[in-house]
Amino acid sequence: MPVLSIVIPAYNEAKTIHFILDKIQKVILIGGFQKEIIIVDDCSKDGTYEVLCDYKEKNPGLQINLNRHEKNKGKGAALHTGIKAATGDITVIQDADLEYDPQEYNILLKPFVDEVADVVYGSRFMGGNPHRILFFWHSIGNKFLTFLSNLFNNLNLTDMETCYKMFRTSMLQSIQLKENRFGFEPEITAKVARIEGVRIYEVGISYYGRTFEEGKKIGWKDGFRAIYCILKYNLFVRK
C-alpha cells in the first residue's frame, strides 16, 4: 500500500497538538494511502514532548515516529529531521497548530494519485474554501514574497509561503536543505523549481489562521529573512 508521510514540526504546542493529531487520525486517504506521522519536537519548554509521548501510548493504532531536538534549532531544522525520517511515497508538511485542515490532504493528494504531479502546493488564496480574515499587512507581505519568488523562479504560484506543500518523497530527500528557521519556504521553492521536468501543481485550501494571542509565531523579521532567502537561493546559492 502507498504511504503518506506527514511531517509535523512542533514547538510549544502542548495545549493544542492533540487536536491536530485527532483530526489526522480521522482522515481517510484516497488511492489506498496509509498514514505515517513524523513529529519533531524542537525542544519545547511547555511539555509538548510529554504530551506527545502520552498520546502515542494511548493511540497504538496510529503510526507515529516521535523525534526530539535537544536544543531549539528552528522550524526549518525540525523539517529537515522529519523529512530525513520519512519512509512514505509522498510527504506533506503539517504545522502543529490548527490553521490548516488535514481533511484537505486528499485535495493535494489527487494530482499524485492521477500521476500528473511531483509537487503540489495548497494555496490559501484560490478556490472557494473558508479563510479566516486577519492581518492586512501579512497578506500584502505574503503576496509580495510570492511575487518575488515567482519572478526569479518563473512560476505562477499564488501562495509560496503556504504550509501545505506535498512532494514525492524521493525527490524531496534528494534536495540539500540548509535553512533552519522560516527560510524553508523560499528555499524549497527555489530548489524545486530548478529540477528538470518537475511537475508543480497548486490547489485551493482552507485557512483557519491564528492571532499572536492564540499562538502565531511568525513576524516581520521572518518576512525580511524570506526576502533574503529568495535572493540567496536564486542568485548566489544554486545548490
KAUR-V777894 format. One record per backbone hydrogen bond with DSSP energy under -1.0 kcal/mol. NH is the residue of the N-H (numbers start at 1). CO is the residue of the C=O. E is the energy in kcal/mol with one decimal. If there is no record, write none. Layout:
NH,CO,E + NH,CO,E
This chain:
4,34,-3.3 + 5,90,-3.3 + 6,36,-3.5 + 7,92,-2.6 + 8,38,-3.1 + 10,40,-2.7 + 17,13,-2.6 + 19,16,-1.5 + 20,16,-1.1 + 21,17,-1.9 + 22,18,-2.1 + 23,19,-2.0 + 24,20,-2.3 + 25,21,-2.3 + 26,22,-1.2 + 27,24,-1.0 + 33,30,-1.5 + 34,2,-2.3 + 36,4,-2.6 + 37,63,-2.8 + 38,6,-3.0 + 39,65,-2.2 + 40,8,-2.6 + 41,67,-2.7 + 42,10,-3.1 + 43,41,-1.5 + 51,47,-2.2 + 52,48,-2.3 + 53,49,-2.4 + 54,50,-2.2 + 55,51,-2.3 + 56,52,-2.7 + 57,53,-2.0 + 58,54,-1.8 + 62,59,-1.8 + 64,62,-1.1 + 65,37,-3.5 + 67,39,-2.9 + 69,41,-2.9 + 77,180,-2.3 + 78,74,-2.0 + 79,75,-2.3 + 80,76,-2.2 + 81,77,-2.0 + 82,78,-2.3 + 83,79,-3.1 + 84,80,-2.1 + 85,81,-1.3 + 89,3,-1.6 + 90,3,-1.8 + 91,167,-2.9 + 92,5,-2.7 + 93,165,-1.8 + 94,7,-2.8 + 104,101,-2.3 + 105,102,-2.2 + 108,104,-1.3 + 109,105,-2.5 + 110,106,-1.7 + 113,109,-2.3 + 114,110,-2.6 + 115,112,-1.4 + 116,111,-2.8 + 117,111,-1.1 + 118,199,-2.9 + 119,199,-2.0 + 120,166,-2.5 + 121,201,-2.7 + 122,164,-3.0 + 123,203,-3.3 + 132,207,-2.8 + 139,135,-1.7 + 140,136,-2.1 + 141,137,-2.5 + 142,138,-2.6 + 143,139,-2.3 + 144,140,-2.2 + 145,141,-2.5 + 146,142,-2.5 + 147,143,-2.4 + 148,144,-2.7 + 149,145,-2.5 + 150,146,-2.8 + 151,147,-2.4 + 152,148,-1.5 + 153,149,-2.4 + 154,150,-1.9 + 162,159,-1.1 + 165,163,-1.3 + 166,120,-2.7 + 167,91,-2.9 + 168,118,-1.7 + 169,89,-2.2 + 172,168,-2.4 + 173,169,-2.8 + 175,172,-1.3 + 187,183,-1.9 + 188,184,-3.0 + 189,185,-1.9 + 190,186,-2.2 + 191,187,-2.3 + 192,188,-2.5 + 193,189,-2.2 + 195,192,-1.7 + 198,195,-1.9 + 201,119,-2.6 + 203,121,-2.6 + 205,123,-2.6 + 207,130,-2.3 + 208,99,-3.2 + 215,212,-1.0 + 216,211,-2.2 + 223,219,-1.0 + 224,220,-1.6 + 225,221,-1.9 + 226,222,-2.0 + 227,223,-1.9 + 228,224,-2.2 + 229,225,-2.4 + 230,226,-2.4 + 231,227,-2.1 + 232,228,-2.9 + 233,229,-2.8 + 235,231,-2.4 + 236,232,-1.6 + 237,232,-3.3
